[in-house]
Amino acid sequence: MDMKLGISTWAYLDHSLDQALERITLLSNRAEILCEGRHSLFRSENLDIASSYSLKYSIHGPIADINIASIYHEFREASVNLHRRAIAASAAIGAELYIIHPGYTPWSFCWGDALICLYQSLSELAFLQDELGIALAVENMPKSEWLFFKKPDLDLHGLGLVLDIGHAHTCGTLHEFLDHPDLKHIHLHDNSGEGDEHLALGQGGIDLLPVLKRIEEGDLTATLEQKSERAVIESLEALNRMQKSKPPLLLSQQQIRS
């Protein structure tokens, strides 16, 4: 299997973006930049740094203080505008994909109103795909009473789906999401099913074989999304062990870098 497998800069958040990307080049030719903190693409120097590498990029949009489902117009509009800026920056460095969290509401009685606001935000952002030449996709969320998109029940308004298998595992919805027609990209990490732990692959309870089969059949891109380089390397080792036991799912270092 010729897996288009990248590494998230989340594993290197205590490093500068330059240091993070340099480490990632030793493992893959794909990187997913988490647009937060020292890796934010709102920093002009990070645009120059990212452009200096020959890596293929996906970008995880900012999360902190962002809520595109806010029922308060000022907060929703500010969140959408921050995404607009980040999407433009992502397009400027030639990123293939930009990933969006769908927002939340802390009150169950506001759910319907917040969903309307979420759909308005997705509609407004969708136009940027053609305008800037970058694909946008919405990520499913882990088990929670206040997060949207825990099961495949959203109208994505022309955006794709990023399937986070760890999030889906906490909700028991992994197989439902694997069948989603708009699936574009997959986040790979593991957990016990009790929480969003972002463990190395093989350290939790997720059955990876159906996931890898779906990646192969759909020619999908994927990202290892662990919290440390050690966990990333453990995940690569787990995938290589699966290579040995399942010949059709070959995953060599050369294929990782494709």
C-alpha positions, 0 to 999 in steps of 0.5 A: 500500500502506497500510503500518503502518511504525514506527521503532525507538528503537535508532537513538536509543539515545544520546538520552533516550526523550523525545528519541527519540520526538520525533524519531520523530514527524517520520517516523511515528506508530508507534515500537518502543521497545527496552526497554534502557538509557535507553529501559527501561520499568523506568524509571517516568519513561519510562512517563510519557514514552511515554504523553505521545505519541500514537504507536502502540507495539510494544515490544522486550523486554530482551535483555541478560542475558536467557535464557528457555531457560536450563537453570538454573531460577533464571536462566530464572525471573528472565528470565521475571519480567523479561519479565513486568514489561516486558510489564505496563509495555508494556500500561500504555502501550497497546502493541499488541505485545511482542517476545521473543527465544527464548534460547540455549544455549552447549553443543550437548549441552544443546540438548534440555534448553534447548528444554524450558526455552524451551517452559516459558517461552513457555507461562508468558508466553502467559497474559499476552496475555489477562490484560493485553490485549497480543499477544506474539511471538517473533523469529527469530534470526541465524546462530549455533551457540547461538541458537534459532529460526534456521528456523521450527521452534519451537512458539510456544505461542500467541504470534505471530512477528516476522520479522526479515528481516535475521536470516533472510537470514543463515540463508537462511530468509527465504522459509520465514519469510514463509510462517509462519502466525503472522507478525504483525510484520516488522523491516526492515533489510538485510545482506550475508548474512554478518552481522547488520549492520542496514544501511539498506534497499537497502545489502545483498542482501535482495530486498524485493519479496516482503517488501513483498508479504507485508506488504500481503497480511497487513496486517502492521505493520513496523518499521525497525530501523537503528542511526542516524537517517541509516540510517532516512532512507535506508531510507525513501528506498529504499522511496520509490524502490520506490514509483516503480518499483512502483506497487502498492507505493505508500508515501507519507509519509502512508501511513507515518504510518498 
